[in-house]
Structures are given as structure tokens and as C-alpha cells.
Amino acid sequence: MSAWPERMNRRTIVSMIFVFLVTACGREPQLSVLFETDLTVAKGNDVVYDGVVIGKVAKTSVENGGARVHLAVSDERIEVLHKGSAAIMTTRGGSPAVEIYDRGGGDALSDGDELVALNNSLEYLAWQAGKTVDTAHGSLNEMTESLRNYLNGEEWARQREEMEESLEQLGVDAEQAMGQMQDDYDAMIEELEAKTEESRELAQKHYDQLSANVQKQLEVLMKNGKEAVAEPLQRLSESLESLMQKYSAENSG
């Protein structure tokens, strides 16, 4: 009897096993995002959604003066995200990472889809408030309006309540601390919009007070293991800094 059928069977079996392994262990679905800022992440860094690692940075490159980042995300994770989701380069546990945010609604993401790029915390806060702002090319008025929308929205109200509750547990007069932050913020924006020589100094004064208060509460939360609760406050701090940088750039000279 010929050995040919036996060899064919073996080859067929090996081929079937190979195809199965390739299919089972093939490339994970990839998403893409183009940031206007410099790269702060690299291949192998975590991709995070809702506090959970759902993939890795697969590849990075420079494109049109910005940073193109490809994200490898598992099948079961990509199916729960929706088109219009956004991403921001951030840090997680002291290491660079890409964080994905999803407001929900619409069709599910699929392999090859592009995410909305959030280039800094102010753009993130504006996106959370349902708005878009281009901090690289937009006006100061657009930026202040976006931040105001966020601070007047439901998301910030929920986050503020969580922060106040945590601060109270840590012995801080949270109502007074958060109330002072709001007062300084309102006064700072009023002076920014006045656009006079005197208002520049007053805006800077209120910003310095606000920034010092935010940092003080951040330190309390971070030191006591409340990183997740502190994140919105960190974003606010970074956004205020972006706002003042934009103000300084528009009013220099």
C-alpha cells in the first residue's frame, strides 16, 4: 500500500492545525488615533479603558507633524466601544499609556476605526461636556467656554460630589475647599474676559490661588490612595494651566 495518502493526511492535519493557530492567535483588532502633540507613548505601553488594561500600543509613527498611534485591542473589548470614542496620551502608575473614553451610543467600533484625538486635558474636558475644542488653533474664548460647559455639566457635578465625600472622610472641609475653587475660577474667567491690563494681574492672582488650592487637595487625595477620585481634579489642574498658557500667548507683547 502506498505511503502517499498517509503523507497527505499528515500534511493536511498539520495545515489544519496551522490555520487554526493562526486564526486563534492572529492579530488583535487595531484602532488608530492621530495626535497633534509629540509622542509620549511607545510600542508595548498599556491601552486603558475604564481603569482596565484592554490592549497595547502596537505601533507609533510621526505623521503630518503629529503622532500616529496604533492600538491593539482584544475582540471582546473592541465590541463594547462605540464610534466617536476618544483617546488621550496619559500616564498610569507612573508609566506612559493611552486611555480610551466612550460616551456610548451609536455603532460599535471595528478593526481599523480611528478614534478622536484629545491632545490635552482641556480638550478632554470639552469632549466630556459634549463639545470640541482645538487648543492648538482655537481661540481663548472657545477654550473658556468649553471649560465652563464642563464645570456646569452633570459629569463634573458627579465627580465633585465624589471628591467632596472623599475629602470629608480625610478630615478636610471639602465644602469650603471646593467652594473656594469655584469662586476663584469664576473670578479668574471674569478677569480673562475683561482683557485689560489690570485684569491680567487679577486673573493671574486668582489662577495662582486656584492652582494652589487644587494642588493641596490633590496631594491629600493621592497620599491617601484616592488616585481614581483625584483624576478629575488633576485634569482640571492641567486644563487651567493650558488656559493660562493660551491667555499668555494671546496677550504677550
Backbone as CSV, one residue per row, in Angstrom:
resi,resn,N_x,N_y,N_z,CA_x,CA_y,CA_z,C_x,C_y,C_z
1,MET,0.845,-1.197,0.000,0.000,0.000,0.000,0.875,1.241,0.000
2,SER,0.514,2.258,-0.794,1.329,3.470,-0.924,1.273,4.307,0.348
3,ALA,2.428,4.951,0.632,2.506,5.854,1.802,1.993,7.234,1.471
4,TRP,1.690,7.476,0.177,1.255,8.812,-0.259,0.024,9.311,0.484
5,PRO,-1.072,8.524,0.574,-2.257,9.006,1.318,-1.932,9.335,2.760
6,GLU,-1.004,8.516,3.364,-0.655,8.753,4.758,0.061,10.091,4.897
7,ARG,1.022,10.351,3.916,1.739,11.629,3.957,0.781,12.785,3.746
8,MET,-0.172,12.600,2.818,-1.169,13.657,2.554,-1.983,13.939,3.803
9,ASN,-2.381,12.871,4.499,-3.179,13.049,5.703,-2.412,13.833,6.752
10,ARG,-1.124,13.479,6.890,-0.310,14.189,7.878,-0.179,15.660,7.520
11,ARG,0.081,15.898,6.210,0.216,17.280,5.761,-1.081,18.056,5.963
12,THR,-2.187,17.380,5.664,-3.484,18.030,5.834,-3.732,18.388,7.290
13,ILE,-3.408,17.445,8.158,-3.606,17.675,9.590,-2.740,18.826,10.077
14,VAL,-1.455,18.823,9.649,-0.538,19.890,10.043,-1.048,21.237,9.548
15,SER,-1.537,21.262,8.298,-2.055,22.507,7.721,-3.269,23.006,8.501
16,MET,-4.142,22.061,8.842,-5.342,22.441,9.593,-4.978,23.016,10.956
17,ILE,-3.979,22.391,11.611,-3.532,22.884,12.917,-2.936,24.275,12.774
18,PHE,-2.138,24.475,11.714,-1.504,25.776,11.483,-2.553,26.864,11.265
19,VAL,-3.546,26.556,10.401,-4.611,27.528,10.142,-5.366,27.856,11.411
20,PHE,-5.636,26.824,12.218,-6.354,27.042,13.479,-5.563,27.955,14.401
21,LEU,-4.240,27.702,14.503,-3.413,28.504,15.392,-3.324,29.940,14.915
22,VAL,-3.202,30.138,13.614,-3.138,31.492,13.063,-4.434,32.242,13.323
23,THR,-5.541,31.514,13.133,-6.854,32.137,13.361,-7.062,32.469,14.827
24,ALA,-6.692,31.538,15.698,-6.921,31.719,17.128,-5.996,32.758,17.722
25,CYS,-4.763,32.838,17.188,-3.760,33.728,17.784,-3.394,34.867,16.860
26,GLY,-4.279,35.173,15.932,-3.982,36.216,14.957,-3.938,37.601,15.572
27,ARG,-3.657,38.580,14.718,-3.533,39.953,15.169,-4.831,40.450,15.783
28,GLU,-4.697,41.102,16.908,-5.875,41.692,17.542,-6.348,42.894,16.724
29,PRO,-7.624,43.229,16.804,-8.130,44.400,16.081,-7.352,45.650,16.461
30,GLN,-7.088,46.489,15.480,-6.332,47.705,15.737,-7.180,48.949,15.523
31,LEU,-7.008,49.874,16.441,-7.598,51.200,16.317,-6.462,52.178,16.068
32,SER,-6.803,53.358,15.589,-5.772,54.333,15.272,-6.203,55.709,15.776
33,VAL,-5.217,56.531,16.136,-5.507,57.894,16.574,-4.326,58.777,16.196
34,LEU,-4.621,59.978,15.704,-3.576,60.914,15.287,-3.584,62.119,16.223
35,PHE,-2.560,62.210,17.069,-2.428,63.327,17.994,-1.635,64.460,17.344
36,GLU,-1.922,65.693,17.757,-1.168,66.836,17.257,0.092,67.082,18.078
37,THR,0.198,66.400,19.197,1.320,66.614,20.111,2.443,65.612,19.859
38,ASP,3.576,65.812,20.536,4.688,64.876,20.430,4.321,63.550,21.079
39,LEU,4.979,62.503,20.645,4.750,61.178,21.219,5.226,61.109,22.667
40,THR,4.376,60.567,23.517,4.785,60.291,24.895,4.615,58.814,25.227
41,VAL,4.147,58.029,24.249,3.982,56.580,24.445,4.829,55.839,23.421
42,ALA,5.021,54.551,23.666,5.815,53.722,22.763,5.160,52.348,22.630
43,LYS,5.614,51.586,21.660,5.107,50.231,21.445,5.198,49.421,22.736
44,GLY,4.110,48.762,23.081,4.084,47.935,24.284,3.444,48.600,25.478
45,ASN,3.245,49.932,25.425,2.570,50.613,26.530,1.105,50.191,26.603
46,ASP,0.515,50.308,27.791,-0.861,49.869,28.010,-1.873,50.763,27.291
47,VAL,-2.966,50.125,26.874,-4.170,50.831,26.429,-5.229,50.565,27.494
48,VAL,-5.792,51.638,28.045,-6.677,51.514,29.205,-8.068,52.049,28.872
49,TYR,-9.077,51.352,29.381,-10.466,51.824,29.286,-11.164,51.537,30.606
50,ASP,-11.752,52.545,31.190,-12.495,52.397,32.435,-11.645,51.744,33.524
51,GLY,-10.368,52.135,33.558,-9.475,51.638,34.598,-8.895,50.261,34.367
52,VAL,-9.237,49.634,33.223,-8.781,48.261,32.939,-7.919,48.261,31.683
53,VAL,-6.817,47.516,31.709,-5.965,47.374,30.523,-6.686,46.489,29.509
54,ILE,-6.922,47.034,28.300,-7.652,46.284,27.279,-6.796,46.015,26.041
55,GLY,-5.539,46.426,26.069,-4.674,46.190,24.916,-3.325,46.852,25.097
56,LYS,-2.595,46.935,23.988,-1.257,47.517,24.000,-1.078,48.449,22.806
57,VAL,-0.160,49.384,22.940,0.240,50.201,21.794,0.989,49.292,20.832
58,ALA,0.494,49.188,19.589,1.079,48.261,18.618,2.180,48.908,17.794
59,LYS,2.015,50.205,17.495,2.974,50.881,16.622,2.793,52.387,16.745
60,THR,3.869,53.141,16.579,3.791,54.597,16.583,4.601,55.144,15.416
61,SER,4.210,56.327,14.944,4.961,56.963,13.862,4.659,58.455,13.859
62,VAL,5.518,59.201,13.196,5.301,60.645,13.035,4.531,60.853,11.738
63,GLU,3.452,61.652,11.809,2.620,61.878,10.632,2.090,63.309,10.635
64,ASN,2.372,64.047,9.570,1.893,65.422,9.425,2.226,66.289,10.640
65,GLY,3.414,66.078,11.168,3.845,66.865,12.312,3.252,66.416,13.629
66,GLY,2.444,65.351,13.600,1.814,64.834,14.813,2.268,63.418,15.098
67,ALA,1.554,62.748,15.958,1.914,61.398,16.381,0.780,60.432,16.058
68,ARG,1.037,59.489,15.158,0.071,58.445,14.832,0.327,57.256,15.749
69,VAL,-0.713,56.821,16.448,-0.580,55.711,17.392,-1.594,54.630,17.026
70,HIS,-1.111,53.406,16.837,-1.977,52.259,16.552,-2.144,51.449,17.834
71,LEU,-3.373,51.080,18.130,-3.701,50.387,19.372,-4.253,49.001,19.075
72,ALA,-3.639,47.984,19.655,-4.137,46.612,19.512,-5.060,46.303,20.687
73,VAL,-6.318,46.077,20.382,-7.336,45.862,21.414,-8.024,44.524,21.161
74,SER,-8.298,43.790,22.213,-8.899,42.463,22.065,-10.320,42.545,21.513
75,ASP,-10.739,41.455,20.853,-12.064,41.405,20.226,-13.182,41.731,21.195
76,GLU,-13.147,41.089,22.370,-14.261,41.262,23.303,-14.325,42.685,23.847
77,ARG,-13.181,43.383,23.841,-13.162,44.757,24.340,-13.609,45.747,23.273
78,ILE,-13.163,45.542,22.043,-13.488,46.494,20.985,-14.991,46.525,20.708
79,GLU,-15.653,45.405,20.981,-17.086,45.318,20.700,-17.943,46.143,21.657
80,VAL,-17.385,46.524,22.823,-18.173,47.315,23.778,-17.944,48.812,23.597
81,LEU,-16.980,49.177,22.740,-16.713,50.594,22.476,-17.504,51.064,21.264
82,HIS,-17.757,52.359,21.202,-18.592,52.908,20.139,-17.828,53.893,19.265
83,LYS,-18.291,54.026,18.030,-17.693,55.002,17.124,-17.832,56.390,17.748
84,GLY,-16.788,57.209,17.591,-16.774,58.511,18.242,-16.045,58.491,19.572
85,SER,-15.554,57.304,19.975,-14.764,57.225,21.203,-13.485,58.034,21.027
86,ALA,-12.914,58.451,22.150,-11.745,59.325,22.114,-10.588,58.698,22.877
87,ALA,-9.381,59.207,22.615,-8.187,58.707,23.290,-7.269,59.864,23.654
88,ILE,-6.541,59.687,24.748,-5.585,60.686,25.203,-4.328,59.972,25.686
89,MET,-3.163,60.548,25.408,-1.920,60.005,25.952,-1.782,60.497,27.386
90,THR,-1.533,59.562,28.299,-1.524,59.896,29.708,-0.480,59.035,30.421
91,THR,-0.555,58.966,31.733,0.300,58.061,32.497,-0.577,57.206,33.397
92,ARG,-0.118,56.001,33.661,-0.850,55.073,34.518,0.160,54.372,35.411
93,GLY,0.069,54.628,36.695,1.039,54.060,37.609,2.453,54.534,37.333
94,GLY,2.566,55.756,36.830,3.870,56.323,36.531,4.414,55.972,35.165
95,SER,3.709,55.124,34.404,4.161,54.707,33.075,3.268,55.311,31.991
96,PRO,3.847,55.633,30.814,3.028,56.167,29.717,1.936,55.183,29.315
97,ALA,0.800,55.691,28.916,-0.320,54.845,28.498,-1.250,55.660,27.601
98,VAL,-2.110,54.949,26.896,-3.188,55.589,26.129,-4.500,55.217,26.787
99,GLU,-5.308,56.218,27.108,-6.602,55.943,27.735,-7.717,56.246,26.745
100,ILE,-8.660,55.323,26.653,-9.808,55.470,25.750,-11.034,55.859,26.559
101,TYR,-11.824,56.774,26.002,-13.071,57.204,26.630,-14.215,57.016,25.641
102,ASP,-15.355,56.603,26.169,-16.517,56.299,25.331,-17.760,56.893,25.984
103,ARG,-18.426,57.806,25.278,-19.667,58.386,25.814,-20.875,57.499,25.530
104,GLY,-20.661,56.431,24.756,-21.755,55.497,24.486,-22.625,55.958,23.331
105,GLY,-23.476,55.042,22.857,-24.382,55.352,21.759,-23.735,55.133,20.409
106,GLY,-24.543,54.825,19.400,-24.025,54.625,18.059,-23.535,53.208,17.830
107,ASP,-22.897,53.017,16.676,-22.416,51.695,16.297,-21.150,51.342,17.046
108,ALA,-20.908,50.036,17.150,-19.695,49.560,17.814,-18.477,49.829,16.938
109,LEU,-17.331,50.006,17.585,-16.081,50.156,16.844,-15.732,48.848,16.142
110,SER,-14.949,48.958,15.082,-14.471,47.767,14.389,-13.011,47.968,14.010
111,ASP,-12.371,46.906,13.605,-10.954,46.936,13.263,-10.680,48.019,12.222
112,GLY,-9.675,48.865,12.505,-9.293,49.908,11.564,-9.915,51.264,11.822
113,ASP,-10.860,51.350,12.742,-11.510,52.630,13.024,-10.536,53.613,13.671
114,GLU,-10.831,54.897,13.482,-9.997,55.950,14.060,-10.723,56.600,15.237
115,LEU,-9.987,56.849,16.305,-10.529,57.490,17.497,-10.337,59.000,17.427
116,VAL,-11.154,59.716,18.183,-10.985,61.163,18.317,-9.751,61.424,19.181
117,ALA,-8.867,62.292,18.726,-7.649,62.597,19.483,-7.912,63.726,20.472
118,LEU,-7.613,63.482,21.732,-7.666,64.508,22.766,-6.218,64.844,23.108
119,ASN,-5.789,66.042,22.721,-4.377,66.376,22.807,-3.938,66.858,24.184
120,ASN,-4.883,67.223,25.019,-4.563,67.619,26.391,-5.827,67.540,27.228
121,SER,-5.689,67.852,28.507,-6.815,67.685,29.425,-7.965,68.636,29.139
122,LEU,-7.664,69.828,28.612,-8.741,70.766,28.304,-9.616,70.229,27.171
123,GLU,-8.986,69.640,26.167,-9.764,69.034,25.089,-10.585,67.853,25.619
124,TYR,-10.000,67.125,26.578,-10.733,66.020,27.197,-11.968,66.520,27.933
125,LEU,-11.811,67.580,28.734,-12.950,68.106,29.490,-14.022,68.648,28.556
126,ALA,-13.599,69.293,27.473,-14.569,69.795,26.495,-15.324,68.643,25.846
127,TRP,-14.601,67.581,25.518,-15.231,66.408,24.899,-16.228,65.765,25.857
128,GLN,-15.864,65.701,27.146,-16.773,65.144,28.144,-18.051,65.964,28.239
129,ALA,-17.934,67.260,27.979,-19.108,68.136,28.045,-19.893,68.132,26.732
130,GLY,-19.474,67.271,25.791,-20.196,67.171,24.524,-19.771,68.197,23.505
131,LYS,-18.630,68.850,23.730,-18.147,69.872,22.821,-16.795,69.455,22.257
132,THR,-16.340,70.191,21.250,-14.990,70.000,20.738,-14.260,71.328,20.787
133,VAL,-12.977,71.269,21.078,-12.156,72.476,21.083,-10.761,72.103,20.600
134,ASP,-10.222,72.936,19.723,-8.870,72.738,19.209,-7.961,73.703,19.951
135,THR,-7.266,73.190,20.960,-6.457,74.085,21.786,-5.240,74.613,21.039
136,ALA,-4.848,73.939,19.957,-3.685,74.406,19.202,-4.041,75.602,18.323
137,HIS,-5.275,75.621,17.811,-5.646,76.672,16.867,-6.883,77.473,17.285
138,GLY,-7.602,76.990,18.278,-8.821,77.672,18.697,-8.529,78.938,19.484
139,SER,-9.577,79.711,19.724,-9.434,80.971,20.442,-9.553,80.753,21.946
140,LEU,-9.109,81.758,22.702,-9.236,81.708,24.155,-10.705,81.630,24.560
141,ASN,-11.560,82.352,23.856,-12.994,82.333,24.181,-13.577,80.930,24.044
142,GLU,-13.146,80.202,22.994,-13.620,78.827,22.806,-13.166,77.930,23.949
143,MET,-11.949,78.158,24.404,-11.401,77.339,25.482,-12.097,77.616,26.807
144,THR,-12.320,78.902,27.126,-13.003,79.233,28.380,-14.443,78.737,28.358
145,GLU,-15.084,78.836,27.196,-16.467,78.367,27.079,-16.548,76.855,27.265
146,SER,-15.580,76.136,26.702,-15.569,74.685,26.833,-15.372,74.262,28.279
147,LEU,-14.465,74.947,28.968,-14.225,74.609,30.368,-15.443,74.951,31.221
148,ARG,-16.080,76.076,30.912,-17.290,76.465,31.650,-18.398,75.427,31.451
149,ASN,-18.560,74.956,30.219,-19.582,73.937,29.945,-19.341,72.672,30.759
150,TYR,-18.069,72.288,30.854,-17.740,71.083,31.616,-18.047,71.272,33.098
151,LEU,-17.630,72.399,33.659,-17.818,72.635,35.087,-19.289,72.851,35.451
152,ASN,-20.105,73.156,34.461,-21.539,73.306,34.711,-22.325,72.040,34.377
153,GLY,-21.604,70.998,33.935,-22.276,69.784,33.483,-22.468,68.735,34.558
154,GLU,-23.208,67.696,34.199,-23.539,66.616,35.133,-22.307,65.798,35.522
155,GLU,-21.377,65.611,34.571,-20.200,64.795,34.846,-19.356,65.401,35.959
156,TRP,-19.103,66.726,35.868,-18.315,67.378,36.909,-19.065,67.373,38.239
157,ALA,-20.383,67.563,38.202,-21.178,67.553,39.427,-21.030,66.212,40.147
158,ARG,-21.064,65.123,39.373,-20.899,63.790,39.967,-19.496,63.622,40.528
159,GLN,-18.505,64.033,39.758,-17.119,63.888,40.192,-16.828,64.758,41.417
160,ARG,-17.377,65.965,41.422,-17.166,66.863,42.556,-17.761,66.256,43.830
161,GLU,-18.932,65.654,43.708,-19.559,65.015,44.871,-18.679,63.898,45.422
162,GLU,-18.095,63.098,44.516,-17.208,62.015,44.951,-15.968,62.566,45.646
163,MET,-15.407,63.650,45.098,-14.218,64.251,45.700,-14.527,64.838,47.071
164,GLU,-15.658,65.532,47.175,-16.036,66.129,48.455,-16.233,65.054,49.519
165,GLU,-16.857,63.964,49.120,-17.094,62.868,50.061,-15.772,62.282,50.555
166,SER,-14.824,62.072,49.615,-13.519,61.522,49.987,-12.739,62.499,50.859
167,LEU,-12.769,63.778,50.520,-12.041,64.789,51.293,-12.608,64.902,52.706
168,GLU,-13.924,64.835,52.824,-14.554,64.888,54.156,-14.096,63.709,55.011
169,GLN,-13.997,62.531,54.391,-13.532,61.344,55.119,-12.097,61.505,55.596
170,LEU,-11.338,62.349,54.899,-9.931,62.577,55.248,-9.750,63.811,56.124
171,GLY,-10.855,64.323,56.636,-10.783,65.423,57.577,-10.654,66.799,56.963
172,VAL,-10.965,66.934,55.686,-10.886,68.234,55.003,-12.278,68.855,54.944
173,ASP,-12.335,70.170,55.149,-13.591,70.891,54.979,-13.828,71.042,53.477
174,ALA,-14.379,69.980,52.865,-14.482,69.903,51.408,-15.397,70.975,50.838
175,GLU,-16.482,71.271,51.521,-17.414,72.273,51.010,-16.721,73.629,50.889
176,GLN,-15.916,73.959,51.901,-15.202,75.223,51.866,-14.118,75.197,50.775
177,ALA,-13.381,74.092,50.687,-12.286,73.987,49.721,-12.803,74.049,48.293
178,MET,-13.829,73.257,47.986,-14.370,73.230,46.625,-15.098,74.530,46.307
179,GLY,-15.747,75.102,47.302,-16.424,76.381,47.094,-15.435,77.486,46.755
180,GLN,-14.274,77.484,47.437,-13.244,78.485,47.153,-12.670,78.290,45.759
181,MET,-12.522,77.041,45.357,-12.057,76.763,43.992,-13.014,77.364,42.967
182,GLN,-14.303,77.151,43.181,-15.306,77.672,42.256,-15.277,79.189,42.216
183,ASP,-15.147,79.828,43.389,-15.100,81.299,43.442,-13.891,81.833,42.687
184,ASP,-12.725,81.215,42.906,-11.507,81.669,42.220,-11.599,81.433,40.725
185,TYR,-12.200,80.304,40.348,-12.363,80.022,38.918,-13.263,81.065,38.261
186,ASP,-14.420,81.332,38.874,-15.352,82.313,38.307,-14.700,83.687,38.184
187,ALA,-13.940,84.076,39.225,-13.281,85.387,39.206,-12.185,85.415,38.145
188,MET,-11.458,84.312,38.001,-10.390,84.238,37.005,-10.949,84.396,35.593
189,ILE,-12.037,83.683,35.299,-12.642,83.753,33.967,-13.174,85.162,33.693
190,GLU,-13.769,85.773,34.689,-14.290,87.136,34.531,-13.165,88.100,34.160
191,GLU,-12.013,87.951,34.814,-10.883,88.828,34.523,-10.266,88.502,33.162
192,LEU,-10.217,87.236,32.808,-9.700,86.856,31.496,-10.524,87.491,30.381
193,GLU,-11.833,87.508,30.568,-12.720,88.031,29.536,-12.716,89.554,29.479
194,ALA,-12.283,90.204,30.570,-12.232,91.669,30.596,-11.126,92.199,29.692
195,LYS,-10.009,91.483,29.628,-8.909,91.795,28.716,-8.349,93.205,28.890
196,THR,-8.153,93.615,30.121,-7.492,94.890,30.402,-6.164,94.599,31.098
197,GLU,-5.320,95.627,31.194,-4.029,95.451,31.843,-4.203,95.036,33.301
198,GLU,-5.148,95.680,33.970,-5.401,95.344,35.368,-5.959,93.937,35.510
199,SER,-6.823,93.561,34.567,-7.452,92.239,34.664,-6.441,91.118,34.475
200,ARG,-5.361,91.366,33.743,-4.326,90.346,33.566,-3.720,89.962,34.916
201,GLU,-3.405,90.975,35.699,-2.807,90.724,37.008,-3.791,90.024,37.935
202,LEU,-5.055,90.456,37.887,-6.065,89.847,38.752,-6.341,88.399,38.328
203,ALA,-6.369,88.156,37.020,-6.587,86.792,36.525,-5.464,85.872,37.000
204,GLN,-4.232,86.367,36.932,-3.089,85.583,37.381,-3.170,85.318,38.877
205,LYS,-3.615,86.323,39.632,-3.754,86.167,41.083,-4.770,85.074,41.419
206,HIS,-5.925,85.129,40.772,-6.952,84.119,41.037,-6.500,82.738,40.565
207,TYR,-5.771,82.695,39.450,-5.254,81.418,38.965,-4.272,80.823,39.964
208,ASP,-3.377,81.647,40.496,-2.392,81.162,41.472,-3.078,80.599,42.713
209,GLN,-4.122,81.305,43.183,-4.868,80.833,44.351,-5.591,79.527,44.047
210,LEU,-6.209,79.495,42.885,-6.953,78.304,42.468,-6.011,77.114,42.300
211,SER,-4.896,77.335,41.625,-3.941,76.270,41.385,-3.383,75.717,42.700
212,ALA,-3.071,76.610,43.638,-2.539,76.179,44.933,-3.566,75.337,45.693
213,ASN,-4.840,75.743,45.631,-5.906,75.011,46.311,-6.108,73.634,45.681
214,VAL,-6.111,73.599,44.349,-6.272,72.320,43.642,-5.139,71.371,44.003
215,GLN,-3.902,71.880,43.978,-2.746,71.033,44.284,-2.803,70.521,45.719
216,LYS,-3.265,71.362,46.628,-3.377,70.965,48.031,-4.338,69.788,48.195
217,GLN,-5.496,69.881,47.551,-6.486,68.796,47.658,-6.013,67.548,46.909
218,LEU,-5.301,67.759,45.809,-4.747,66.629,45.068,-3.771,65.836,45.931
219,GLU,-2.914,66.555,46.624,-1.921,65.904,47.480,-2.597,65.069,48.567
220,VAL,-3.658,65.611,49.140,-4.387,64.884,50.189,-4.969,63.588,49.627
221,LEU,-5.609,63.689,48.460,-6.245,62.514,47.859,-5.214,61.478,47.425
222,MET,-4.145,61.931,46.759,-3.142,60.998,46.247,-2.404,60.293,47.386
223,LYS,-2.105,61.035,48.438,-1.372,60.471,49.562,-2.186,59.405,50.281
224,ASN,-3.489,59.465,50.132,-4.361,58.520,50.827,-4.988,57.489,49.888
225,GLY,-4.336,57.265,48.759,-4.772,56.197,47.862,-6.052,56.458,47.111
226,LYS,-6.376,57.735,46.877,-7.612,58.091,46.169,-7.312,58.572,44.754
227,GLU,-6.413,57.862,44.050,-5.980,58.305,42.725,-7.148,58.441,41.750
228,ALA,-8.042,57.456,41.758,-9.162,57.475,40.820,-10.072,58.674,41.076
229,VAL,-10.321,58.960,42.352,-11.167,60.101,42.700,-10.469,61.406,42.338
230,ALA,-9.134,61.417,42.443,-8.361,62.634,42.206,-8.187,62.950,40.730
231,GLU,-8.413,61.978,39.851,-8.133,62.189,38.423,-8.844,63.415,37.836
232,PRO,-10.150,63.623,38.093,-10.793,64.819,37.534,-10.140,66.119,38.000
233,LEU,-9.668,66.133,39.225,-9.003,67.318,39.754,-7.664,67.531,39.053
234,GLN,-6.973,66.443,38.750,-5.714,66.538,38.010,-5.974,67.076,36.608
235,ARG,-7.029,66.579,35.973,-7.389,67.059,34.639,-7.730,68.555,34.691
236,LEU,-8.436,68.955,35.717,-8.802,70.362,35.862,-7.546,71.216,36.010
237,SER,-6.610,70.759,36.816,-5.362,71.486,37.027,-4.616,71.670,35.711
238,GLU,-4.510,70.601,34.935,-3.817,70.664,33.650,-4.558,71.571,32.670
239,SER,-5.893,71.542,32.719,-6.695,72.369,31.816,-6.555,73.849,32.141
240,LEU,-6.534,74.161,33.414,-6.353,75.557,33.824,-4.990,76.067,33.374
241,GLU,-3.986,75.209,33.474,-2.643,75.598,33.029,-2.638,75.876,31.522
242,SER,-3.320,75.016,30.741,-3.426,75.227,29.294,-4.134,76.534,28.984
243,LEU,-5.158,76.827,29.752,-5.931,78.055,29.560,-5.053,79.281,29.788
244,MET,-4.278,79.261,30.853,-3.417,80.400,31.162,-2.277,80.531,30.149
245,GLN,-1.788,79.421,29.654,-0.751,79.467,28.620,-1.301,80.103,27.346
246,LYS,-2.530,79.742,27.004,-3.171,80.333,25.826,-3.378,81.832,26.039
247,TYR,-3.802,82.199,27.226,-4.028,83.610,27.547,-2.717,84.394,27.443
248,SER,-1.653,83.834,27.973,-0.351,84.495,27.933,0.136,84.653,26.510
249,ALA,-0.076,83.603,25.685,0.361,83.643,24.296,-0.392,84.715,23.507
250,GLU,-1.696,84.854,23.774,-2.509,85.836,23.031,-2.249,87.248,23.488
251,ASN,-1.707,87.403,24.708,-1.532,88.755,25.260,-0.066,89.138,25.470
252,SER,0.841,88.329,24.918,2.259,88.651,25.067,2.611,89.831,24.177
253,GLY,3.497,90.665,24.670,3.905,91.840,23.906,2.845,92.892,23.915
